Amino acid sequence: MNFSLTQCSAIITGASSGLGAEFARQLAPTAKSLLLVARREEALNEVKAELLAKHKNLQVHLCVADVATDEGRARIIECVDVFDLKPNMLINNAGIGDYGSFASADPAKLRGQIDLNVTALVLLTHAVLPRLVAPAGILNVSSLAGNVPMPDLAVYGASKAFVTSFSEALRVELMEKNIVVSALCPGPTPTNFGKNSRRADGSDTNRSGQELLRITPDEVVHAGLDALVSNRACVFPGLGVSIAAPIFRIMPRFLMRWLLVRRYRKQQPSAT
């Protein structure tokens, strides 16, 4: 593989803030063109203005679309064709979580996580593949949460387990086509994800121990882009996460279950 970020043409979902906007910032110095995808047009315009203020020759195209819908994905492909882009990079960054028990969850929020974290990622990748110009790269933003069952974040964790597994399989299929596929699996990262995942009643998840795993968005993005360039299948950015991930993988399931039950019971209100 000889994939390079120099003069790349990238499609970035969830590009209006957080990791998506940071991907755009870090690609901007060397990229030829960026297609920024998100639902919020005003926020996308702010990111575009920021990028062009520093990189006058960069081509920045905006696509206002909800990637979780068939119409939104069709709009992205339409933008690729209308702007006559020749993309060689797809960054599937858009995602959503939901803090709180599965039983008390809003069914619409449950479906929303699957629609965005799983269905959108798979179908957009399938639609973009014929338009990727090799050597190319696909970076799927997964999570450390995909390595362990996550009570009070059950669907999110399961969706990210899917993303990691899907990325590993797709990597093998596309290897001979000179397309590298990598999964980026960060731990807790200070973005709007936590705020957006809270429920209306303020429900949150157990955050004990997260300070040992937390790193900044710029570190996460740097690790993800480096994974593509260095042809790494899966990357766990940060010292804490890089240690935790293999421990979760080799830990006996009975021990993991015991630890999860113990942790979960600690956060439950005492019976009166």
Legacy VTK file of the C-alpha trace (Angstrom):
# vtk DataFile Version 3.0
C-alpha trace
ASCII
DATASET POLYDATA
POINTS 272 float
0.000 0.000 0.000
1.252 3.486 -0.833
-1.655 5.638 0.335
-0.704 9.248 1.055
-2.474 12.293 2.461
-0.701 14.551 -0.028
-3.164 15.947 -2.574
-5.884 13.691 -1.202
-9.563 14.217 -1.929
-11.586 13.289 1.153
-15.234 12.848 2.094
-15.804 13.478 5.810
-19.130 12.787 7.538
-20.096 14.526 10.758
-17.780 17.349 9.706
-19.545 20.281 11.369
-17.851 19.842 14.765
-15.837 17.522 16.995
-13.640 14.900 15.382
-15.096 15.564 11.932
-14.054 19.214 11.940
-10.663 18.207 13.348
-10.153 15.728 10.503
-10.758 18.607 8.088
-8.255 20.838 9.914
-5.513 18.230 9.884
-6.056 17.275 6.251
-6.300 20.860 5.015
-2.544 21.628 4.761
-1.894 18.800 2.282
-5.297 17.940 0.782
-6.488 18.891 -2.679
-10.215 18.882 -1.841
-12.564 18.133 1.027
-16.264 17.313 0.919
-17.670 18.157 4.342
-20.942 16.415 5.189
-23.295 17.243 8.055
-26.863 18.317 8.772
-26.074 21.818 10.082
-25.346 24.186 7.202
-24.339 27.127 9.378
-21.781 25.074 11.299
-20.386 23.648 8.045
-19.942 27.153 6.681
-18.008 28.113 9.809
-15.641 25.183 9.355
-15.218 26.037 5.671
-14.399 29.672 6.465
-11.840 28.591 9.059
-10.125 26.255 6.594
-10.024 28.718 3.686
-8.674 31.501 5.913
-5.501 29.441 6.315
-5.434 27.425 3.089
-6.402 29.565 0.102
-5.842 26.884 -2.528
-7.853 24.188 -0.793
-11.120 23.174 -2.455
-13.809 22.897 0.213
-17.235 21.641 -0.808
-20.222 21.369 1.508
-22.972 18.776 1.473
-25.877 19.421 3.830
-27.316 15.955 4.344
-28.425 13.498 6.988
-26.248 10.473 6.309
-28.628 8.294 8.351
-31.272 8.539 5.615
-31.447 7.124 2.100
-32.082 10.637 0.813
-29.048 11.985 2.651
-26.718 9.340 1.265
-28.067 9.916 -2.226
-27.368 13.623 -1.754
-23.733 12.876 -0.853
-23.212 10.839 -4.008
-24.916 13.579 -6.007
-22.473 16.129 -4.550
-19.505 13.935 -5.465
-20.708 13.799 -9.055
-21.847 17.432 -9.358
-18.548 18.764 -7.978
-16.695 16.299 -10.231
-14.694 14.991 -7.292
-12.304 12.073 -7.593
-12.233 10.983 -3.937
-9.521 8.728 -2.622
-10.504 8.919 1.035
-13.703 8.305 2.982
-13.874 9.120 6.676
-16.988 7.634 8.278
-17.035 9.783 11.390
-20.716 10.542 12.050
-22.117 8.717 15.074
-24.421 9.024 18.065
-24.873 7.454 21.501
-27.545 7.281 24.201
-26.777 7.275 27.929
-29.154 5.251 30.072
-30.766 1.849 30.357
-32.000 0.004 27.295
-35.434 -0.605 28.885
-36.073 3.104 29.438
-34.718 4.240 26.063
-36.763 6.058 23.449
-37.262 3.571 20.573
-36.522 6.366 18.109
-33.145 6.960 19.769
-32.374 3.238 19.669
-33.142 3.082 15.964
-31.253 6.314 15.372
-28.054 4.789 16.709
-28.361 1.765 14.438
-29.344 3.883 11.433
-26.357 6.211 11.821
-23.636 4.090 13.418
-24.240 0.948 11.376
-26.581 1.277 8.394
-25.343 4.665 7.210
-21.695 3.669 7.486
-22.226 0.444 5.540
-24.422 1.855 2.772
-22.394 5.037 2.275
-19.209 3.003 2.024
-20.878 0.739 -0.533
-22.051 3.741 -2.564
-18.700 5.542 -2.472
-16.530 2.507 -3.271
-17.053 2.607 -7.071
-15.969 6.259 -7.048
-12.792 5.813 -4.961
-9.598 6.349 -6.905
-6.839 3.988 -5.755
-4.578 4.140 -3.888
-7.325 5.033 -1.444
-8.209 4.871 2.228
-11.347 4.297 4.276
-11.245 5.287 7.935
-14.146 4.129 10.097
-14.457 5.826 13.472
-15.265 3.072 15.945
-14.656 3.138 19.707
-12.967 1.362 22.584
-16.584 0.708 23.640
-16.758 -1.828 20.826
-14.376 -4.085 22.765
-16.519 -4.551 25.839
-20.271 -4.779 26.614
-21.468 -1.379 27.830
-24.401 -1.335 30.288
-26.287 1.971 29.978
-24.689 2.384 26.552
-25.606 -1.034 25.201
-26.657 -0.259 21.635
-23.810 2.191 21.086
-21.179 -0.302 22.253
-22.696 -3.053 20.130
-22.830 -0.774 17.079
-19.146 0.026 17.443
-18.290 -3.663 17.783
-19.970 -4.022 14.393
-17.932 -1.156 12.934
-14.630 -2.672 14.053
-15.509 -6.140 12.779
-16.844 -4.774 9.483
-13.684 -2.726 8.986
-11.431 -5.732 9.536
-13.351 -7.830 6.987
-13.570 -5.046 4.408
-9.840 -4.452 4.779
-9.114 -7.984 3.563
-11.568 -7.727 0.656
-10.129 -4.435 -0.626
-6.450 -5.113 -0.059
-5.827 -6.286 -3.628
-7.564 -3.161 -4.951
-4.998 -0.963 -3.186
-7.578 0.419 -0.761
-6.552 0.451 2.885
-9.262 0.228 5.548
-8.601 1.199 9.157
-10.739 1.378 12.285
-10.094 4.200 14.744
-11.106 3.175 18.277
-10.731 6.078 20.720
-11.743 6.124 24.343
-13.458 9.116 25.986
-12.746 12.264 23.988
-13.880 15.814 24.872
-16.333 16.561 22.054
-20.085 17.200 21.940
-20.714 13.442 21.938
-21.327 13.261 25.705
-23.690 16.228 25.668
-25.658 14.874 22.728
-25.890 11.399 24.296
-27.549 12.575 27.511
-31.279 12.178 27.784
-33.780 14.911 28.540
-33.868 13.871 32.203
-30.089 14.286 32.451
-29.317 10.552 32.461
-25.597 9.918 32.193
-23.232 6.978 32.214
-20.702 5.919 34.835
-17.606 7.974 34.082
-15.305 6.618 36.792
-11.863 5.860 35.420
-12.382 7.797 32.198
-9.703 10.325 33.076
-7.116 7.574 32.561
-8.297 7.010 28.976
-9.155 10.529 27.804
-7.095 12.251 25.104
-7.739 15.318 22.969
-9.535 15.317 19.595
-6.379 16.393 17.753
-4.502 13.386 19.161
-7.322 11.030 18.149
-7.456 12.394 14.600
-3.674 12.310 14.196
-3.672 8.649 15.226
-6.452 7.830 12.755
-4.773 9.486 9.794
-1.463 7.887 10.697
-3.193 4.482 10.741
-4.199 4.928 7.092
-0.778 6.094 5.971
1.018 3.321 7.866
-1.565 0.709 6.780
-2.706 -0.307 10.256
-5.921 -2.270 10.605
-7.018 -0.927 13.971
-5.652 1.839 16.179
-6.401 2.634 19.832
-5.116 6.180 20.392
-3.535 7.139 23.699
-1.511 5.138 26.207
-4.452 4.250 28.440
-6.657 3.053 25.590
-3.806 1.140 23.929
-3.315 -0.769 27.208
-7.015 -1.270 27.957
-7.929 -2.668 24.528
-5.750 -5.807 24.609
-6.706 -6.413 28.236
-10.383 -6.417 27.245
-9.649 -8.796 24.372
-7.811 -11.415 26.436
-9.830 -11.106 29.639
-11.909 -14.251 30.352
-15.581 -13.542 29.697
-16.664 -14.708 33.145
-14.285 -12.189 34.708
-15.489 -9.399 32.434
-19.110 -10.190 33.315
-18.317 -10.127 37.023
-16.601 -6.746 36.720
-19.440 -5.298 34.651
-22.086 -6.474 37.133
-20.091 -5.101 40.060
-19.586 -1.729 38.377
-23.211 -1.511 37.277
-24.620 -2.307 40.713
-22.475 0.389 42.303
-24.138 3.096 40.259
-27.712 1.936 40.867
-29.752 3.787 43.552
-30.162 1.811 46.787
-33.573 0.256 47.418
-35.588 1.969 50.140
LINES 1 273
272 0 1 2 3 4 5 6 7 8 9 10 11 12 13 14 15 16 17 18 19 20 21 22 23 24 25 26 27 28 29 30 31 32 33 34 35 36 37 38 39 40 41 42 43 44 45 46 47 48 49 50 51 52 53 54 55 56 57 58 59 60 61 62 63 64 65 66 67 68 69 70 71 72 73 74 75 76 77 78 79 80 81 82 83 84 85 86 87 88 89 90 91 92 93 94 95 96 97 98 99 100 101 102 103 104 105 106 107 108 109 110 111 112 113 114 115 116 117 118 119 120 121 122 123 124 125 126 127 128 129 130 131 132 133 134 135 136 137 138 139 140 141 142 143 144 145 146 147 148 149 150 151 152 153 154 155 156 157 158 159 160 161 162 163 164 165 166 167 168 169 170 171 172 173 174 175 176 177 178 179 180 181 182 183 184 185 186 187 188 189 190 191 192 193 194 195 196 197 198 199 200 201 202 203 204 205 206 207 208 209 210 211 212 213 214 215 216 217 218 219 220 221 222 223 224 225 226 227 228 229 230 231 232 233 234 235 236 237 238 239 240 241 242 243 244 245 246 247 248 249 250 251 252 253 254 255 256 257 258 259 260 261 262 263 264 265 266 267 268 269 270 271
